[in-house]
Amino acid sequence: MADLGLWGLFLSSFISSTLLPGGSEVLLGYLLTQSEFQPLLLLLVASLGNSLGGAVTFAMGWWVSVRWPAQQPEKKSQQRALSMIQRYGPAALLLSWLPIIGDPLCFVAGWFRCHLLISLILITLGKTLRYLFIVFAFS
């Protein structure tokens, strides 16, 4: 039964990092205070799920770029994300944890075919730092 908490955190973190709405921070906070899991394990599970979700969003952008070459996006959040990617390159992906703009950042970085390995490292680093902050806040 305890594994359901870890799987739930993984799925919540994954979904939260795609273009679908979600919030895994509340579940992480709950598990930090109400479960027997070590904080490091919860940090790793949440970070893995969120980073994989960011990678999927990046891949969706990459796939879209094959079908529809990059052009000016219509949505405001995508326009802000595009501006950040054009200005800072893949380094902007350190902010992929931000609400509203983080998922479009990953998508736009894939759409503009930013360097794959660097992008995935920066997505993972940004998302892990956010969860690390939450773990420290609840400890």
C-alpha positions in Angstrom: 0.0 0.0 0.0 2.9 2.4 0.8 4.1 2.0 -2.8 0.9 3.7 -4.0 2.1 6.9 -2.3 5.3 6.8 -4.3 3.5 6.0 -7.5 1.0 8.7 -6.8 3.8 11.2 -6.3 5.5 10.1 -9.5 2.3 10.4 -11.6 1.3 13.7 -10.0 4.8 15.1 -10.6 4.8 13.8 -14.2 1.4 15.2 -15.1 2.2 18.5 -13.4 5.2 18.9 -15.8 3.3 18.3 -19.0 0.9 20.8 -20.6 -1.8 19.3 -18.4 -2.7 21.2 -15.2 -1.7 19.6 -11.9 0.1 20.3 -8.6 2.4 17.8 -7.0 3.7 20.1 -4.3 0.8 19.5 -2.0 1.1 15.7 -2.3 4.9 16.0 -1.7 4.3 18.1 1.4 1.7 15.6 2.7 4.0 12.7 2.2 6.8 14.5 3.9 4.7 15.0 7.0 2.5 12.0 7.0 4.4 9.0 5.7 7.3 6.8 6.6 9.2 7.6 3.4 12.6 9.3 3.7 12.7 12.9 2.3 15.5 11.9 -0.1 13.4 9.2 -1.6 10.4 11.5 -2.0 12.7 14.2 -3.6 14.1 11.6 -6.1 10.6 10.3 -7.0 9.1 13.8 -7.5 12.1 15.0 -9.4 12.2 12.0 -11.7 8.5 12.3 -12.5 8.6 16.0 -13.1 11.8 15.8 -15.1 10.4 13.1 -17.3 7.3 15.1 -17.8 9.4 18.1 -18.9 11.3 15.8 -21.3 8.0 14.6 -22.8 6.9 18.2 -23.3 10.3 19.0 -24.9 9.8 16.0 -27.2 6.4 17.2 -28.1 7.9 20.5 -29.1 10.5 18.7 -31.1 7.9 16.6 -32.9 5.8 19.7 -33.7 8.9 21.4 -35.2 9.1 18.5 -37.7 5.5 19.1 -38.8 5.3 22.8 -38.4 8.5 24.8 -38.5 8.9 27.4 -35.8 6.9 30.6 -36.1 5.4 33.1 -33.8 3.2 31.4 -31.2 -0.3 32.7 -30.5 -0.6 32.1 -26.8 0.8 34.7 -24.4 2.6 32.1 -22.2 4.2 30.6 -25.3 5.2 34.1 -26.5 6.9 34.8 -23.1 8.6 31.4 -23.3 9.8 32.0 -26.8 11.2 35.4 -25.8 13.1 33.8 -22.9 14.4 30.9 -25.1 15.6 33.4 -27.8 17.2 35.6 -25.2 18.9 33.0 -22.9 18.9 29.8 -25.0 18.6 26.5 -23.1 19.7 28.3 -19.8 16.1 29.5 -19.6 15.1 25.9 -18.9 16.4 26.4 -15.4 13.1 28.2 -14.9 11.0 25.2 -16.2 9.7 24.7 -12.7 7.7 28.0 -12.8 3.9 27.8 -12.9 2.3 28.9 -16.2 5.5 29.6 -18.2 7.6 26.5 -17.2 5.8 24.0 -19.4 5.7 26.3 -22.5 9.5 26.8 -21.9 10.1 23.1 -22.4 7.8 23.0 -25.4 9.3 26.0 -27.1 12.9 24.8 -26.4 12.0 21.5 -28.2 10.2 23.4 -31.0 13.3 25.5 -31.6 15.4 22.4 -31.3 17.7 23.5 -28.4 20.6 21.2 -27.7 18.9 18.0 -26.4 21.4 16.9 -23.6 21.9 20.4 -22.3 18.2 21.0 -22.3 17.4 17.8 -20.4 20.1 18.5 -17.8 18.8 22.1 -17.2 15.2 20.9 -17.0 16.2 18.3 -14.4 18.3 20.7 -12.4 15.6 23.4 -12.3 12.8 21.0 -11.3 14.9 19.2 -8.7 15.9 22.5 -7.1 12.2 23.4 -6.7 11.4 20.1 -5.0 14.6 20.4 -2.9 13.2 23.7 -1.6 9.9 22.1 -0.8 11.6 19.3 1.1 13.6 21.8 3.1 10.5 23.9 3.8 8.7 20.8 5.3 11.7 19.5 7.2 
